[in-house]
Amino acid sequence: MDRRSFLARTAGFCAASTCFRAHAAIERGGVRIDTVSDGHLTVPRSFLFGDTPPDDLAPILARHGITGEMLEPDCTLTLLRDGERTVLFDIGAGPNFMPTTGTILDTLAEIDVAPEDVTHVVFTHGHPDHLWGVYDAFDDFAFPEAQYLIGRAERDYWLDPKTLDRLDAMRQPFAVGAKRILDSLGERLGVFGDGDEVLPGIEAVGTPGHTPGHMSFAVGDVMIVGDAVANHHVAFEQPTWPSGTDQDAGEGATTRAGLLDRMAGDGMAMVGFHLPFPGIGRVERDGTGYRFVAGEE
Ligand SMILES: [Zn+2]
């Protein structure tokens, strides 16, 4: 079986509605930002909403028409092209995470971006759906020319051998995978800190809580938030409620509230990894919380 037919086969597992979708979104002074699908997760409700009392959650879920126990959040990468660089924010899940993820190579092929065109991959954090796609089904680099950049604290956290023992059983495979991949990148992996200009026009914004070194990125008036705002049901309406996906729920809530306040106050566009595809919108204040308004402008 050659590489192409293998990739076509694995892509066949995902639902047709979430495969290979790319969305040309935002253009600002020679910088073009697209969002590109890596498929979707399939996770139980409890994984997203954590310890939130069911009675509190029920009216919000009802407003969003959620009745089932399993949810399918989209996984949407951000692609930035400025004529010189082709930058992916996060790299997707690769072939070994879930059967409904890992479609990014096919998505990029749909918009004529070849794997070797990608010059940089900038990670928000080290969870599998954001990192494991460094290698393809043949354990070769999915993007053979790319340099990789990750927050210093995030790298140090996943490379620390003690991290494995501090995680619950469900997340322990996350640590094994992250350490193996980050270790293997060697010289190809660069690091940055909060407030650094990661690449020209791209500023790192520390947003810890989902993971200890989670980073968002400001590109002019566009904020790429990764998983700092990881769902569209509760995160906007009740940003300070604990999210089941945040490793430190308290810190994640503080970060989320601050980030939403900044984006609403500054009128920024936002791009969220797990928001409904294409994952782009704006934040408006709504009573004591916020509202997500999908769309570019
Ligand atoms: Zn994620």
py3Dmol code that shows the C-alpha trace and the ligand (Angstrom):
import py3Dmol

protein = """\
ATOM      1  CA  MET A   1       0.000   0.000   0.000  1.00  0.00           C
ATOM      2  CA  ASP A   2       1.536   3.330  -0.937  1.00  0.00           C
ATOM      3  CA  ARG A   3       1.376   6.419   1.211  1.00  0.00           C
ATOM      4  CA  ARG A   4      -1.375   8.098  -0.756  1.00  0.00           C
ATOM      5  CA  SER A   5      -3.839   5.251  -0.684  1.00  0.00           C
ATOM      6  CA  PHE A   6      -3.096   4.661   2.994  1.00  0.00           C
ATOM      7  CA  LEU A   7      -3.886   8.265   3.838  1.00  0.00           C
ATOM      8  CA  ALA A   8      -7.036   8.119   1.755  1.00  0.00           C
ATOM      9  CA  ARG A   9      -8.125   5.033   3.659  1.00  0.00           C
ATOM     10  CA  THR A  10      -7.527   6.441   7.102  1.00  0.00           C
ATOM     11  CA  ALA A  11      -9.340   9.628   6.098  1.00  0.00           C
ATOM     12  CA  GLY A  12     -12.318   7.497   5.146  1.00  0.00           C
ATOM     13  CA  PHE A  13     -13.062   6.878   8.813  1.00  0.00           C
ATOM     14  CA  CYS A  14     -14.134  10.403   9.544  1.00  0.00           C
ATOM     15  CA  ALA A  15     -17.583  11.824   9.019  1.00  0.00           C
ATOM     16  CA  ALA A  16     -17.953  13.398   5.611  1.00  0.00           C
ATOM     17  CA  SER A  17     -19.089  16.672   7.106  1.00  0.00           C
ATOM     18  CA  THR A  18     -15.826  17.237   8.953  1.00  0.00           C
ATOM     19  CA  CYS A  19     -13.246  16.006   6.443  1.00  0.00           C
ATOM     20  CA  PHE A  20     -10.919  18.194   4.458  1.00  0.00           C
ATOM     21  CA  ARG A  21     -12.650  21.434   5.243  1.00  0.00           C
ATOM     22  CA  ALA A  22     -10.711  24.637   4.772  1.00  0.00           C
ATOM     23  CA  HIS A  23     -12.002  28.132   5.222  1.00  0.00           C
ATOM     24  CA  ALA A  24     -10.354  31.256   3.819  1.00  0.00           C
ATOM     25  CA  ALA A  25     -10.986  33.636   6.618  1.00  0.00           C
ATOM     26  CA  ILE A  26      -9.056  36.764   7.291  1.00  0.00           C
ATOM     27  CA  GLU A  27      -6.738  38.973   5.234  1.00  0.00           C
ATOM     28  CA  ARG A  28      -4.809  41.816   6.787  1.00  0.00           C
ATOM     29  CA  GLY A  29      -2.094  43.697   4.936  1.00  0.00           C
ATOM     30  CA  GLY A  30      -0.599  40.767   3.077  1.00  0.00           C
ATOM     31  CA  VAL A  31      -1.215  38.256   5.860  1.00  0.00           C
ATOM     32  CA  ARG A  32      -3.778  35.596   5.114  1.00  0.00           C
ATOM     33  CA  ILE A  33      -5.270  33.392   7.808  1.00  0.00           C
ATOM     34  CA  ASP A  34      -7.238  30.252   6.929  1.00  0.00           C
ATOM     35  CA  THR A  35      -8.701  27.661   9.233  1.00  0.00           C
ATOM     36  CA  VAL A  36      -8.180  24.048   8.250  1.00  0.00           C
ATOM     37  CA  SER A  37      -9.902  20.997   9.669  1.00  0.00           C
ATOM     38  CA  ASP A  38      -8.165  18.076  11.325  1.00  0.00           C
ATOM     39  CA  GLY A  39     -11.489  16.279  11.875  1.00  0.00           C
ATOM     40  CA  HIS A  40     -13.260  16.120  15.209  1.00  0.00           C
ATOM     41  CA  LEU A  41     -13.001  14.540  18.639  1.00  0.00           C
ATOM     42  CA  THR A  42     -15.540  12.071  19.999  1.00  0.00           C
ATOM     43  CA  VAL A  43     -15.711  12.572  23.778  1.00  0.00           C
ATOM     44  CA  PRO A  44     -18.188  12.060  26.629  1.00  0.00           C
ATOM     45  CA  ARG A  45     -19.970  15.111  27.938  1.00  0.00           C
ATOM     46  CA  SER A  46     -18.317  14.703  31.341  1.00  0.00           C
ATOM     47  CA  PHE A  47     -14.877  15.172  29.782  1.00  0.00           C
ATOM     48  CA  LEU A  48     -15.807  18.669  28.626  1.00  0.00           C
ATOM     49  CA  PHE A  49     -17.885  19.925  31.520  1.00  0.00           C
ATOM     50  CA  GLY A  50     -16.136  18.323  34.448  1.00  0.00           C
ATOM     51  CA  ASP A  51     -17.584  18.916  37.877  1.00  0.00           C
ATOM     52  CA  THR A  52     -20.233  21.444  36.874  1.00  0.00           C
ATOM     53  CA  PRO A  53     -23.480  20.446  38.667  1.00  0.00           C
ATOM     54  CA  PRO A  54     -25.901  18.903  36.141  1.00  0.00           C
ATOM     55  CA  ASP A  55     -28.700  21.253  37.188  1.00  0.00           C
ATOM     56  CA  ASP A  56     -26.537  24.284  36.368  1.00  0.00           C
ATOM     57  CA  LEU A  57     -25.466  22.801  33.057  1.00  0.00           C
ATOM     58  CA  ALA A  58     -28.856  21.622  31.830  1.00  0.00           C
ATOM     59  CA  PRO A  59     -30.319  24.969  30.671  1.00  0.00           C
ATOM     60  CA  ILE A  60     -27.142  25.857  28.755  1.00  0.00           C
ATOM     61  CA  LEU A  61     -27.000  22.478  27.020  1.00  0.00           C
ATOM     62  CA  ALA A  62     -30.696  22.766  26.215  1.00  0.00           C
ATOM     63  CA  ARG A  63     -30.095  26.139  24.561  1.00  0.00           C
ATOM     64  CA  HIS A  64     -27.484  24.496  22.365  1.00  0.00           C
ATOM     65  CA  GLY A  65     -29.693  21.512  21.560  1.00  0.00           C
ATOM     66  CA  ILE A  66     -27.349  19.001  23.222  1.00  0.00           C
ATOM     67  CA  THR A  67     -29.142  15.855  24.307  1.00  0.00           C
ATOM     68  CA  GLY A  68     -26.657  13.008  23.779  1.00  0.00           C
ATOM     69  CA  GLU A  69     -23.935  11.769  26.116  1.00  0.00           C
ATOM     70  CA  MET A  70     -21.210  11.983  23.448  1.00  0.00           C
ATOM     71  CA  LEU A  71     -20.056  15.219  21.860  1.00  0.00           C
ATOM     72  CA  GLU A  72     -18.035  15.796  18.691  1.00  0.00           C
ATOM     73  CA  PRO A  73     -16.028  19.015  19.019  1.00  0.00           C
ATOM     74  CA  ASP A  74     -14.278  20.112  15.842  1.00  0.00           C
ATOM     75  CA  CYS A  75     -10.485  20.233  15.659  1.00  0.00           C
ATOM     76  CA  THR A  76      -9.462  23.252  13.614  1.00  0.00           C
ATOM     77  CA  LEU A  77      -5.908  24.349  12.929  1.00  0.00           C
ATOM     78  CA  THR A  78      -4.961  27.860  11.866  1.00  0.00           C
ATOM     79  CA  LEU A  79      -2.835  28.435   8.764  1.00  0.00           C
ATOM     80  CA  LEU A  80      -1.064  31.785   8.353  1.00  0.00           C
ATOM     81  CA  ARG A  81       0.670  32.815   5.140  1.00  0.00           C
ATOM     82  CA  ASP A  82       2.499  36.118   4.745  1.00  0.00           C
ATOM     83  CA  GLY A  83       4.243  35.499   1.421  1.00  0.00           C
ATOM     84  CA  GLU A  84       7.459  34.466   3.140  1.00  0.00           C
ATOM     85  CA  ARG A  85       6.308  31.995   5.760  1.00  0.00           C
ATOM     86  CA  THR A  86       3.622  29.336   5.904  1.00  0.00           C
ATOM     87  CA  VAL A  87       2.819  28.818   9.572  1.00  0.00           C
ATOM     88  CA  LEU A  88       0.569  26.189  11.123  1.00  0.00           C
ATOM     89  CA  PHE A  89      -0.721  26.808  14.643  1.00  0.00           C
ATOM     90  CA  ASP A  90      -0.749  23.299  16.092  1.00  0.00           C
ATOM     91  CA  ILE A  91      -0.220  20.305  13.873  1.00  0.00           C
ATOM     92  CA  GLY A  92      -3.221  18.074  14.515  1.00  0.00           C
ATOM     93  CA  ALA A  93      -3.599  14.611  16.000  1.00  0.00           C
ATOM     94  CA  GLY A  94      -1.849  12.443  13.422  1.00  0.00           C
ATOM     95  CA  PRO A  95      -2.779   8.829  12.726  1.00  0.00           C
ATOM     96  CA  ASN A  96      -2.675   7.401  16.264  1.00  0.00           C
ATOM     97  CA  PHE A  97      -5.137   9.365  18.396  1.00  0.00           C
ATOM     98  CA  MET A  98      -8.776   8.983  17.309  1.00  0.00           C
ATOM     99  CA  PRO A  99     -10.284   7.605  14.100  1.00  0.00           C
ATOM    100  CA  THR A 100     -12.148  10.889  13.567  1.00  0.00           C
ATOM    101  CA  THR A 101      -9.022  13.093  13.755  1.00  0.00           C
ATOM    102  CA  GLY A 102      -5.847  13.431  11.717  1.00  0.00           C
ATOM    103  CA  THR A 103      -7.217  14.755   8.417  1.00  0.00           C
ATOM    104  CA  ILE A 104      -4.979  17.818   8.131  1.00  0.00           C
ATOM    105  CA  LEU A 105      -2.758  16.568   5.287  1.00  0.00           C
ATOM    106  CA  ASP A 106      -5.800  15.909   3.129  1.00  0.00           C
ATOM    107  CA  THR A 107      -7.343  19.243   4.066  1.00  0.00           C
ATOM    108  CA  LEU A 108      -4.189  21.107   3.072  1.00  0.00           C
ATOM    109  CA  ALA A 109      -3.997  19.164  -0.202  1.00  0.00           C
ATOM    110  CA  GLU A 110      -7.496  20.449  -0.997  1.00  0.00           C
ATOM    111  CA  ILE A 111      -6.175  24.023  -0.918  1.00  0.00           C
ATOM    112  CA  ASP A 112      -2.892  23.170  -2.665  1.00  0.00           C
ATOM    113  CA  VAL A 113      -0.634  23.483   0.355  1.00  0.00           C
ATOM    114  CA  ALA A 114       1.980  20.742   0.110  1.00  0.00           C
ATOM    115  CA  PRO A 115       3.574  19.294   3.268  1.00  0.00           C
ATOM    116  CA  GLU A 116       6.947  20.792   2.345  1.00  0.00           C
ATOM    117  CA  ASP A 117       5.404  24.268   1.991  1.00  0.00           C
ATOM    118  CA  VAL A 118       4.918  24.548   5.764  1.00  0.00           C
ATOM    119  CA  THR A 119       7.866  26.491   7.188  1.00  0.00           C
ATOM    120  CA  HIS A 120       6.877  26.693  10.874  1.00  0.00           C
ATOM    121  CA  VAL A 121       4.601  24.930  13.335  1.00  0.00           C
ATOM    122  CA  VAL A 122       3.754  26.942  16.453  1.00  0.00           C
ATOM    123  CA  PHE A 123       2.149  24.948  19.266  1.00  0.00           C
ATOM    124  CA  THR A 124      -0.452  26.245  21.708  1.00  0.00           C
ATOM    125  CA  HIS A 125       0.197  23.243  23.976  1.00  0.00           C
ATOM    126  CA  GLY A 126       1.234  19.606  24.058  1.00  0.00           C
ATOM    127  CA  HIS A 127      -2.054  17.656  24.099  1.00  0.00           C
ATOM    128  CA  PRO A 128      -2.422  14.864  21.526  1.00  0.00           C
ATOM    129  CA  ASP A 129      -4.925  16.602  19.236  1.00  0.00           C
ATOM    130  CA  HIS A 130      -2.461  19.498  18.887  1.00  0.00           C
ATOM    131  CA  LEU A 131       0.900  17.705  18.807  1.00  0.00           C
ATOM    132  CA  TRP A 132       0.772  14.071  17.776  1.00  0.00           C
ATOM    133  CA  GLY A 133       0.540  14.909  14.061  1.00  0.00           C
ATOM    134  CA  VAL A 134       4.263  15.726  13.955  1.00  0.00           C
ATOM    135  CA  TYR A 135       4.685  12.229  12.507  1.00  0.00           C
ATOM    136  CA  ASP A 136       2.588  10.606   9.791  1.00  0.00           C
ATOM    137  CA  ALA A 137       1.434   6.999   9.532  1.00  0.00           C
ATOM    138  CA  PHE A 138       4.943   5.983   8.408  1.00  0.00           C
ATOM    139  CA  ASP A 139       6.596   7.754  11.339  1.00  0.00           C
ATOM    140  CA  ASP A 140       8.080  10.291   8.930  1.00  0.00           C
ATOM    141  CA  PHE A 141       7.753  14.019   9.497  1.00  0.00           C
ATOM    142  CA  ALA A 142       4.331  15.090   8.207  1.00  0.00           C
ATOM    143  CA  PHE A 143       5.852  18.500   7.366  1.00  0.00           C
ATOM    144  CA  PRO A 144       9.454  17.708   6.450  1.00  0.00           C
ATOM    145  CA  GLU A 145      10.717  21.300   6.108  1.00  0.00           C
ATOM    146  CA  ALA A 146       9.083  22.754   9.217  1.00  0.00           C
ATOM    147  CA  GLN A 147      10.698  24.257  12.284  1.00  0.00           C
ATOM    148  CA  TYR A 148       8.776  23.818  15.536  1.00  0.00           C
ATOM    149  CA  LEU A 149       8.144  26.359  18.272  1.00  0.00           C
ATOM    150  CA  ILE A 150       6.550  25.825  21.681  1.00  0.00           C
ATOM    151  CA  GLY A 151       6.293  27.792  24.926  1.00  0.00           C
ATOM    152  CA  ARG A 152       9.261  27.164  27.205  1.00  0.00           C
ATOM    153  CA  ALA A 153       7.134  26.223  30.225  1.00  0.00           C
ATOM    154  CA  GLU A 154       5.034  23.852  28.131  1.00  0.00           C
ATOM    155  CA  ARG A 155       8.108  22.086  26.777  1.00  0.00           C
ATOM    156  CA  ASP A 156       9.654  21.795  30.223  1.00  0.00           C
ATOM    157  CA  TYR A 157       6.424  20.399  31.684  1.00  0.00           C
ATOM    158  CA  TRP A 158       6.106  17.564  29.168  1.00  0.00           C
ATOM    159  CA  LEU A 159       9.814  16.752  29.201  1.00  0.00           C
ATOM    160  CA  ASP A 160       9.800  16.437  33.007  1.00  0.00           C
ATOM    161  CA  PRO A 161       9.798  12.682  33.814  1.00  0.00           C
ATOM    162  CA  LYS A 162       7.676  13.411  36.916  1.00  0.00           C
ATOM    163  CA  THR A 163       4.775  14.735  34.813  1.00  0.00           C
ATOM    164  CA  LEU A 164       3.642  11.200  33.968  1.00  0.00           C
ATOM    165  CA  ASP A 165       3.082  10.255  37.620  1.00  0.00           C
ATOM    166  CA  ARG A 166       1.213  13.466  38.403  1.00  0.00           C
ATOM    167  CA  LEU A 167      -1.482  12.894  35.793  1.00  0.00           C
ATOM    168  CA  ASP A 168      -4.636  10.822  36.121  1.00  0.00           C
ATOM    169  CA  ALA A 169      -4.708   7.491  34.290  1.00  0.00           C
ATOM    170  CA  MET A 170      -6.710   8.895  31.389  1.00  0.00           C
ATOM    171  CA  ARG A 171      -4.114  11.575  30.650  1.00  0.00           C
ATOM    172  CA  GLN A 172      -0.995   9.453  31.180  1.00  0.00           C
ATOM    173  CA  PRO A 173      -0.825   8.479  27.487  1.00  0.00           C
ATOM    174  CA  PHE A 174      -0.803  12.232  26.729  1.00  0.00           C
ATOM    175  CA  ALA A 175       2.433  12.547  28.716  1.00  0.00           C
ATOM    176  CA  VAL A 176       4.085   9.545  27.103  1.00  0.00           C
ATOM    177  CA  GLY A 177       3.261  10.816  23.615  1.00  0.00           C
ATOM    178  CA  ALA A 178       4.283  14.415  24.281  1.00  0.00           C
ATOM    179  CA  LYS A 179       7.624  13.468  25.815  1.00  0.00           C
ATOM    180  CA  ARG A 180       8.465  11.068  23.000  1.00  0.00           C
ATOM    181  CA  ILE A 181       7.641  13.605  20.284  1.00  0.00           C
ATOM    182  CA  LEU A 182       9.224  16.664  21.913  1.00  0.00           C
ATOM    183  CA  ASP A 183      12.370  14.696  22.785  1.00  0.00           C
ATOM    184  CA  SER A 184      12.626  13.497  19.198  1.00  0.00           C
ATOM    185  CA  LEU A 185      12.502  17.007  17.696  1.00  0.00           C
ATOM    186  CA  GLY A 186      15.897  17.935  19.126  1.00  0.00           C
ATOM    187  CA  GLU A 187      17.378  20.952  17.349  1.00  0.00           C
ATOM    188  CA  ARG A 188      14.243  21.460  15.285  1.00  0.00           C
ATOM    189  CA  LEU A 189      12.351  22.617  18.389  1.00  0.00           C
ATOM    190  CA  GLY A 190      12.650  26.240  19.509  1.00  0.00           C
ATOM    191  CA  VAL A 191      11.078  27.823  22.574  1.00  0.00           C
ATOM    192  CA  PHE A 192       9.578  31.199  23.443  1.00  0.00           C
ATOM    193  CA  GLY A 193       8.094  32.972  26.441  1.00  0.00           C
ATOM    194  CA  ASP A 194       5.011  35.029  27.287  1.00  0.00           C
ATOM    195  CA  GLY A 195       5.067  38.312  25.337  1.00  0.00           C
ATOM    196  CA  ASP A 196       7.745  37.203  22.889  1.00  0.00           C
ATOM    197  CA  GLU A 197       7.445  37.894  19.175  1.00  0.00           C
ATOM    198  CA  VAL A 198       7.498  34.253  18.096  1.00  0.00           C
ATOM    199  CA  LEU A 199       7.755  35.125  14.410  1.00  0.00           C
ATOM    200  CA  PRO A 200       7.345  38.552  12.791  1.00  0.00           C
ATOM    201  CA  GLY A 201       3.859  39.859  13.647  1.00  0.00           C
ATOM    202  CA  ILE A 202       3.000  36.932  15.938  1.00  0.00           C
ATOM    203  CA  GLU A 203       2.999  37.666  19.686  1.00  0.00           C
ATOM    204  CA  ALA A 204       2.817  34.938  22.337  1.00  0.00           C
ATOM    205  CA  VAL A 205       0.163  35.502  25.016  1.00  0.00           C
ATOM    206  CA  GLY A 206       0.539  33.278  28.074  1.00  0.00           C
ATOM    207  CA  THR A 207      -2.792  31.549  28.809  1.00  0.00           C
ATOM    208  CA  PRO A 208      -2.009  28.833  31.390  1.00  0.00           C
ATOM    209  CA  GLY A 209      -4.519  26.487  32.998  1.00  0.00           C
ATOM    210  CA  HIS A 210      -5.617  24.171  30.222  1.00  0.00           C
ATOM    211  CA  THR A 211      -1.998  23.062  30.484  1.00  0.00           C
ATOM    212  CA  PRO A 212       0.730  24.734  32.571  1.00  0.00           C
ATOM    213  CA  GLY A 213       2.375  26.459  29.592  1.00  0.00           C
ATOM    214  CA  HIS A 214      -0.569  26.939  27.235  1.00  0.00           C
ATOM    215  CA  MET A 215      -0.051  29.866  24.825  1.00  0.00           C
ATOM    216  CA  SER A 216      -2.377  31.936  22.687  1.00  0.00           C
ATOM    217  CA  PHE A 217      -1.150  34.137  19.835  1.00  0.00           C
ATOM    218  CA  ALA A 218      -2.055  37.693  18.857  1.00  0.00           C
ATOM    219  CA  VAL A 219      -1.686  38.494  15.155  1.00  0.00           C
ATOM    220  CA  GLY A 220      -2.732  42.128  14.884  1.00  0.00           C
ATOM    221  CA  ASP A 221      -6.400  42.185  15.933  1.00  0.00           C
ATOM    222  CA  VAL A 222      -6.794  38.400  15.659  1.00  0.00           C
ATOM    223  CA  MET A 223      -6.350  36.167  18.720  1.00  0.00           C
ATOM    224  CA  ILE A 224      -5.632  32.483  18.181  1.00  0.00           C
ATOM    225  CA  VAL A 225      -6.776  31.015  21.509  1.00  0.00           C
ATOM    226  CA  GLY A 226      -6.107  27.288  21.144  1.00  0.00           C
ATOM    227  CA  ASP A 227      -7.873  25.545  24.029  1.00  0.00           C
ATOM    228  CA  ALA A 228      -7.960  28.533  26.416  1.00  0.00           C
ATOM    229  CA  VAL A 229     -11.594  28.875  25.292  1.00  0.00           C
ATOM    230  CA  ALA A 230     -12.348  25.277  24.422  1.00  0.00           C
ATOM    231  CA  ASN A 231     -16.110  25.079  23.938  1.00  0.00           C
ATOM    232  CA  HIS A 232     -18.887  27.370  22.784  1.00  0.00           C
ATOM    233  CA  HIS A 233     -21.535  26.203  25.235  1.00  0.00           C
ATOM    234  CA  VAL A 234     -20.331  27.077  28.706  1.00  0.00           C
ATOM    235  CA  ALA A 235     -17.019  28.891  28.211  1.00  0.00           C
ATOM    236  CA  PHE A 236     -18.604  32.142  26.991  1.00  0.00           C
ATOM    237  CA  GLU A 237     -21.739  32.157  29.106  1.00  0.00           C
ATOM    238  CA  GLN A 238     -20.005  31.091  32.338  1.00  0.00           C
ATOM    239  CA  PRO A 239     -16.267  31.553  31.792  1.00  0.00           C
ATOM    240  CA  THR A 240     -15.388  30.997  35.449  1.00  0.00           C
ATOM    241  CA  TRP A 241     -17.052  27.594  35.695  1.00  0.00           C
ATOM    242  CA  PRO A 242     -14.522  24.755  35.758  1.00  0.00           C
ATOM    243  CA  SER A 243     -13.819  23.070  32.435  1.00  0.00           C
ATOM    244  CA  GLY A 244     -13.249  19.323  32.542  1.00  0.00           C
ATOM    245  CA  THR A 245     -10.553  19.653  29.902  1.00  0.00           C
ATOM    246  CA  ASP A 246      -8.387  22.112  31.862  1.00  0.00           C
ATOM    247  CA  GLN A 247      -5.611  20.414  33.796  1.00  0.00           C
ATOM    248  CA  ASP A 248      -5.831  23.193  36.409  1.00  0.00           C
ATOM    249  CA  ALA A 249      -9.503  24.173  36.422  1.00  0.00           C
ATOM    250  CA  GLY A 250      -9.047  27.218  38.661  1.00  0.00           C
ATOM    251  CA  GLU A 251      -6.187  28.704  36.670  1.00  0.00           C
ATOM    252  CA  GLY A 252      -7.958  27.863  33.416  1.00  0.00           C
ATOM    253  CA  ALA A 253     -11.074  29.761  34.542  1.00  0.00           C
ATOM    254  CA  THR A 254      -9.071  32.844  35.564  1.00  0.00           C
ATOM    255  CA  THR A 255      -7.232  32.802  32.231  1.00  0.00           C
ATOM    256  CA  ARG A 256     -10.432  32.360  30.237  1.00  0.00           C
ATOM    257  CA  ALA A 257     -12.203  35.230  31.981  1.00  0.00           C
ATOM    258  CA  GLY A 258      -9.240  37.552  31.405  1.00  0.00           C
ATOM    259  CA  LEU A 259      -8.842  36.550  27.771  1.00  0.00           C
ATOM    260  CA  LEU A 260     -12.540  37.003  26.976  1.00  0.00           C
ATOM    261  CA  ASP A 261     -12.488  40.401  28.687  1.00  0.00           C
ATOM    262  CA  ARG A 262      -9.530  41.502  26.567  1.00  0.00           C
ATOM    263  CA  MET A 263     -10.974  40.227  23.291  1.00  0.00           C
ATOM    264  CA  ALA A 264     -14.381  41.785  23.930  1.00  0.00           C
ATOM    265  CA  GLY A 265     -12.848  45.068  25.093  1.00  0.00           C
ATOM    266  CA  ASP A 266     -10.445  45.340  22.166  1.00  0.00           C
ATOM    267  CA  GLY A 267     -12.947  44.118  19.543  1.00  0.00           C
ATOM    268  CA  MET A 268     -10.593  41.340  18.466  1.00  0.00           C
ATOM    269  CA  ALA A 269     -11.458  38.500  16.146  1.00  0.00           C
ATOM    270  CA  MET A 270     -10.828  35.097  17.704  1.00  0.00           C
ATOM    271  CA  VAL A 271      -9.987  31.666  16.366  1.00  0.00           C
ATOM    272  CA  GLY A 272     -10.701  28.677  18.610  1.00  0.00           C
ATOM    273  CA  PHE A 273      -9.426  25.165  18.042  1.00  0.00           C
ATOM    274  CA  HIS A 274     -12.550  23.370  19.297  1.00  0.00           C
ATOM    275  CA  LEU A 275     -15.217  25.916  18.389  1.00  0.00           C
ATOM    276  CA  PRO A 276     -17.641  24.894  15.630  1.00  0.00           C
ATOM    277  CA  PHE A 277     -15.852  24.968  12.267  1.00  0.00           C
ATOM    278  CA  PRO A 278     -14.578  27.343  10.913  1.00  0.00           C
ATOM    279  CA  GLY A 279     -13.912  28.392  14.500  1.00  0.00           C
ATOM    280  CA  ILE A 280     -13.780  32.134  13.878  1.00  0.00           C
ATOM    281  CA  GLY A 281     -15.821  34.863  15.490  1.00  0.00           C
ATOM    282  CA  ARG A 282     -15.977  37.716  17.936  1.00  0.00           C
ATOM    283  CA  VAL A 283     -16.738  38.004  21.609  1.00  0.00           C
ATOM    284  CA  GLU A 284     -19.505  40.253  22.888  1.00  0.00           C
ATOM    285  CA  ARG A 285     -20.377  40.983  26.486  1.00  0.00           C
ATOM    286  CA  ASP A 286     -23.737  39.528  27.481  1.00  0.00           C
ATOM    287  CA  GLY A 287     -24.898  40.224  31.021  1.00  0.00           C
ATOM    288  CA  THR A 288     -22.305  38.836  33.424  1.00  0.00           C
ATOM    289  CA  GLY A 289     -20.810  36.651  30.697  1.00  0.00           C
ATOM    290  CA  TYR A 290     -20.108  36.729  26.988  1.00  0.00           C
ATOM    291  CA  ARG A 291     -21.552  35.601  23.698  1.00  0.00           C
ATOM    292  CA  PHE A 292     -19.691  34.082  20.741  1.00  0.00           C
ATOM    293  CA  VAL A 293     -20.637  35.662  17.438  1.00  0.00           C
ATOM    294  CA  ALA A 294     -19.483  33.426  14.609  1.00  0.00           C
ATOM    295  CA  GLY A 295     -18.120  35.064  11.469  1.00  0.00           C
ATOM    296  CA  GLU A 296     -15.110  37.100  10.424  1.00  0.00           C
ATOM    297  CA  GLU A 297     -16.109  40.731  10.741  1.00  0.00           C
TER     298      GLU A 297
END
"""
ligand_1 = """\
1
ZN
Zn -7.572 20.334 22.163
"""
view = py3Dmol.view(width=600, height=400)
view.addModel(protein, "pdb")
view.setStyle({"model": 0}, {"cartoon": {"style": "trace"}})
view.addModel(ligand_1, "xyz")
view.setStyle({"model": 1}, {"stick": {}})
view.zoomTo()
view.show()
